Amino acid sequence: MKTEFTDHQLENPAIARSNEILRNCVHCGFCTATCPTYQVLGDELDSPRGRIYLIKDMLENDRQPVARTVKHIDRCLSCLACMTTCPSGVHYMHLVDHAREYIEERYKRPLGDRALRWLLAKILPYPMRFRVALLGAKIGRPFARLMPDARLRAMLEMAPKQVPPVSRNDDPQSFAPQAPHKMRVALMTGCAQKALNTDINDATIRLLTRLGCEVVVAEGAGCCGALTHHMGKSSQSHAAAASNIRAWTHEMDGDGLDAVVINTSGCGTTVKDYGHMLRDTPLAGDATRVSNIAMDISEVLMKLDLPEGASKGLKVAYHAACSLQHGQQIKTFPKDLLKRVGFEVVEPADSHLCCGSAGTYNLMQPAISKQLKARKLRTIEAQTPDVIAAGNIGCMMQIASGTDIPMVHTVELLDWATGGPKPPALQGQ
């Protein structure tokens, strides 16, 4: 794609990076075939190619963002299926992230939008605030239909019926290996996940220590910054990233780390991009160091001697989170691990398509999100599984809200198969 940025514009590193990305695009349109919003809405401007044109026009002409452009950028899931499909290597993620930051700095949203985005940014990344909000949503859930704003209804409807008690395993500490020592790893305990489902981190710690890992929960680590990053709120997302980088490099420079283990794939995609996010800051070097050892839990488990298991007589529908299969290009590891310990694994049709969760997307774009969820549920339920497994808490909440089939994290099944307790979602089966 031909671009015409001025030399002065290209002195801005963000513009220079976007220019590089835009020039790789050859207008082929392959991305439209795998873009969920284009399939649902049928509008060229709701495809990656269409959004690329809008972003190019906005950035190249140094335009104030207009409502039409903002609408189509906001509708993007950041599922990154387009990056998997693109034959030209267009790094759409960095481009759309830049566009969102540009819009956040220059566009004044309607009051309701500003209030909602402020609320989400002030609550979701903070586990205790989120817990309080979930308890409030639980009380308000019976009145969801009375809410005039579909986004507020979506928030109430997505709230779990039960908020789990705080797990002390999420406190800063170290867990000794229960087998001959193989690795020392830091576990990212996250933010929203600690409020929504404490079983995931508990199962991860049990599994890793059983396989010979010392597991460290580092002092000062918290939210990865993804939620605010995808809203274009760079100062908040960079502050969260900086806290994690300092916490983990302290461990790296102390007793050392072989990996930063992440069991929420949306966080993993962001942490692996810290080197790019903070490339123009004093933390650039340490950010790259952290990104270089960040691993999804499935990547770490593939390096360990996970024992083979006999057939469990359980059919598992594996849902591939977009942030794992597209953002991190991890496609087979979770399925390979589940099969290794004895589960029958099936995958729904069109597994490359998003379930509609996408961080806060299901709260800010509920109508589109519900269409994507309905399609995903149809393809999953067509496999008649006994249980659904995924590697991302957002996908788990989205899918579980529309089906009676038990929903678990992949690591919960692996923990159970290797000596841990039965996942709570499967109790009674």
N, C-alpha and C positions, 0 to 999 in steps of 0.2 A: 504494500500500500504506500503510495506517495504521500509524504508529509511535507509541510512547509513551516516548521517552527523556525523562529529567528535564532540567531546566535545567542542573543540575550536570554531568550526563553530556555535554551539548552544549557545555560549555566546553572539552572535549577536541576539538581540531581533527580528529583521526581519526574520532571518533564523529560529529562534525557532518557530515563528508563522507560517511560511510556512511549516515547518516540521510537525507541529500539523495538518495543513490542509491536507497535502499530505497523512498522515497516516489514515485520515478518508475515503479516496477514496478506493472503493472496485472494481474498473474496470468494473462496471456493464453495462455502456454504455447507461443508460437511458437518459443521457444528450444529446446524439447525436440526439435523436428524436425531440428535441425542439431547437436545435442550428441552427439559420438562415444561418450562413456561411457554415456549413456542408451540409445543404439542398441545397444550391446554388452551392457549389463547389465540394461536394462529396469526399473530401479528409479527411481522418482520422485525419491528423495533423491540419485541420481547424475545428476540434470539440473540445469541452472542454477536453475530455479525452486525445486526442492527444496533446493538448497544455500542459496539466498537465505533460505528459511524458517529453516533451521538457524542461519545466521549472525545473522539478526534476533533469534531467540530467545536465542542466546548473548550477543550484545552488549547487547541491550535489558535483559536481566535480570542482566547482569554475572555470568554464570555461569562457573564453572570449566569448561573444555572437557571433554567426556566422550568416551570411546573411539568411540562411534557417530558423533558429529559430526566428530571428527578423521578417521575413516576416509573419510567421504564428501568432505570437503574435500581430503584427500590424493589422492583419485582424480580430482580435477579436473585436466585437462591444461593449463589456462590457454591453450587454443587460441584463445579469444575469438570462435569462430564465433557464439556467442550474441549478441555485441555487433553483429555484422554483421546478424543476423536481427531483433534487437529493434526494434519499431516505436516504442517509448517512449524510446529513448536511455538505457537503463539502463547505467551504466558499471561493468559487472561486474568489470573488471580491478582497479579501485581497491578494490572491496568485498572480493574474495577475497584480495587482497594484505593488506588490513587484518586479515582473519580469520586469515591464516597468521601474521602477526606476533603477534596476540593469543594464538594457540595456542602459539607458540614460547615466549612469556613465561610462560604459565600452566599448560601441560600437561607432565607428566613422561612421556615416551615409554618403552616397554620398552627395556632396555639395548641390545639388538641394533639397534633403530631409531636410538637416540641415537648409537651408535658409527658406523653407516653414514653418517648425515647429517654427523657431525663429519668423517669421513674424506673425503667428497666435497667439503665446504667447504674443507678444508685442502689438497686436491690439485688439483682441476679448475681453479681460477682462476689457478694458478701454472704456467706452461709447463714449466719445468725439472722441477718435482716431478712433473707429469703425464707428462713423457717417461720419467722413471725408473719410474713406475707402469706405463706402457704396456709397457716392456721386461720388467718383472716379470710382467705379465699375459700377454705373449707366451710366456714360459716356462711359465706355469701353464695355458695354454689347453688343452693335451691332456688335462688332468685336470679340466676344467670339470664333467663329468658326476658327478664324485665329491663336488662341493660340496653340502652339505646345504641351503644357503639359495639359493633361486631367484634372489635379487638378486645374490649373488656369482657365480653361474653366468652371469647376464646380463652382468656386468662383464667376465668373461673372454671370453665369446663376442663381445662388441662390440669388443674390442681388435683393431686392424688387424694384418695379417700383417707389414707393414713400417712402421717408424717413420721418417719422412723426416729427413734431416739438417737442422740448424738453418739457416735462411736469414738471412744478414746483412742482407737488405733490411728485416728487422723491427727492426733497431737504430735508435735515434734519429738522424735525418739528414734531408737535403732532397734531392729528386730534381728536376733542372731539366727544364722542358718541352722537348720535341723538335719543337715547332711554335710558331707565334706565340702568345704568352702570353694565356690567356683567364681562368684562375682560379688562385687559390692555395688549396689544400685540405689539411686534415689527414686522414691515413688512420688509422682505428682498426684496429690490427693484432690486437687481441683477446688471448685467452688459450689456450683449448683448441684453437682453429683453428691456432695457431702450432705446436702439437705434432702435430696430426693430419694437416694438409695445408698445406704451405708454398707450393704452387703457386698458391693463390688470391690471396694478397697479392702475390706476384710478378707474376701476370697483371694484377692491378688497377693496380699501379704502371706497368707497361709501357703499358697501354691509356690511362691518364689522361695520362701524359707525352706519348704519341704524339698525343693530341688537344689538347695545349696547356696542360696543367695543371702547375703546380709542386706537387709532392706532399711534404708534410712528415710525418715520423713524430716526434711530439712527445716530448720527454724527460719521463718521469714518467707517461705514459699507459699503461694496462694493461687489466685485466679491467673490463668495464662494470658488474659487480655483479649481473647478472641471476640467476646460479646461486644465490647466497646470498639474494637478494631473494625469490625464489620459495620458499625454505625458511622465510621469515619471520625470517631472521637480519639484521635491519635495521642493526645497528651495523656489521657486516662489509660489507654492500652499500653503505651510505652512505659508508663509508671509501673503497671502491673508486671510487664515483662522484665523491667529492671530489677524489681524485687526478687523475682525468681532467679534471674541470672546471678545476682549477688549471693543468694542462698546456696545455689548449686555450685558456683565456682569456689565458695568457701569450703564445701565438702571436697571438691576436686583437688584443691590445693592443700587439703588436710590429709585425710586417710585415703583420698582418691575415690573416683567413681568410674565404673565400667560403662554405666548407662544411666540416663534419666528415663525412667519407665513411665509411660503414659497409657492409661486404660480408657481414656475418652478420646476417640479419634479426632474429633473436632479440635481439641486442645493440641493433639499431636501435630496436626498440620500447621498450626500457628507456631508452636515451639520450634519446629524444624525450620521455620522461616524467620526466627529471631535475628539471624545474621543479616538478612535483608532489611528487616524492620528497623533495626538500630544501626545500620551501616554508617550513618553520618553522625553518630554520637560517640562520646568517650568510651562507651561500653561495647563498641563494635567488635573488638577482638574477643572479649569474653562471651558476647552474644553468639559469635561463630563457634566458639569452643562448645557452648551448650548445645547449639543446633547439631553439631557434629556427633554428639553422643545421645541425642534424643531418639528413643525407640518406642514404637508401639509395643504393648505387652506381647503380642503375637510374634514380633521379631525377636524379642528376648527369649521367649519359650522355644523358638526354633533352634536357638543356640544351646539350650539345655537338654539334658537327657530325659525328656518326658517319656515315661514308661508306656509301652503298648498295653492296651486293655482288651479284654474280651467284649463281645457284643453286649451292649446295654439294652437292646430291644427297644430303643427309643428313636423316633424319627425327628430330627432337628431341621427346621427350616432356617437356613442361615440368611440373614438380611445383611447385605454389604452396604455399610454406611458410605456415603459419598466421600466424606473426608478421609476415609481409609483407602477405598479403591481408586478414587480419582486424585484426591489431595496428596496421598502418600504412595500411591501406586502399589498398595499391598492388596493382592487379590486372592491368593490361594492359601496363605499361611493359616488363617483361622479355620478354614475348612479342613486343611491337612491335619491340624492338631486335633480337631474334633473326631475325625475319622480314626486317627491313631489311637485314641483312648477308647474307641468302641462304639461311637454313635453313628447312626445312619444319617447322612447329611444330604438334604435336598435344597435346591435353590429355585426361587420363583422366576417366572418368565420376566423378561425386561429388568433383570436385576441391576442393570446399570442406571436405572432411573431413580430419582430422589423420592423419598417418602413424604416430603413436604415439611419436615421439621426444620432443618437448616438453622440451628441456633435460635434466634428470636423470630424467625420468619413466620412460624405458625401463629405467633401472637400479633405480628404486624401486618401480615397478609393472609388472614384466616380463610378467605373464600378460595383462593388458589391452593392454599395448603390442604384444605379439606378435599379438594378434587384429587390431588396427588395421593393423599392418604387412602382415599377410597379405592383408587386403582391399585395401590400397593397391597392393600388388604385382600383384594380379589385374587391377586396372583399368589399371595402367600397361602391363603386358605384353600386355593385349588390344589395345593400339594398335600392337604390333610395331615399336617404335622402334629406331633404330640407337644412340641414346644418350639418357640421361636427364639433364636439367639442373634445378638448383635453386639458390636463393640463400641457403641456410642450411646450415652444416656439420653440425648435428645431424641434419637430414633426410637429408643426403647419406650419413652413416654408417649411419643406420637402413635406408634403402632399399638401399644397396649391399650390406649384409650378407645380403640375401635374394634377390639376382638376379645373373645373369652379364652383364646389359646394362651397358655402361660408364656410370659416374656421374660427372658433372662439375659444376662451378659455372658458372652462366650467363656469368660474366665470362671464364672460360677460353675459351669458344667465341667470344665477341666479340673477345677479344684475338687469337685464331688467325685469325679472318676478316678482321682489319684489319692483318695483317702479323706477328703474333707466332708463336711455336712451336706445334706441334700439342700439344694437352693430353696429358700422359703416359698418361691412362686410355685414349686412343684410339690409342696407338702400336700398330702391327701391324694396324690395320684398313685 
